[in-house]
């Protein structure tokens, strides 16, 4: 009886890489470093620069990944009466909008001339 070994990738490493890159981008943004490059993200994330450049070929793509990670943190519980839900939304948005990363993104986006980034932001929200 012979067995053939099949190599499979569960996606765990891919997700870990994505999260590491997103967290590095968020850190750079929260520090006010808006014009970062793949090398800086590589140093912070521990992900090789060529991997970053292959999966996120532009600064816009890196910012979009960081922003997707950032906006995924906004959660609102919609259970209860409408007054309670509206209050939760208001307080949730207040807290979310006061985050240093959100402030950095709010400063960066209006100054960006990248149609690709603005389109990604629009789709994200």
NORMORA-V988820 format. One record per run of one state. SS is the DSSP state (H for helix, E for strand, L for the rest). FROM is the first residue (numbers start at 1). TO is the last residue. If there is no record, write none. Layout:
# NORMORA-V988820
{{SS FROM TO} {SS FROM TO}}
This chain:
# NORMORA-V988820
{{L 1 11} {H 12 30} {L 31 37} {H 38 45} {L 46 48} {H 49 55} {L 56 58} {H 59 71} {L 72 81} {H 82 97} {L 98 99} {H 100 111} {L 112 114} {H 115 124} {L 125 125}}
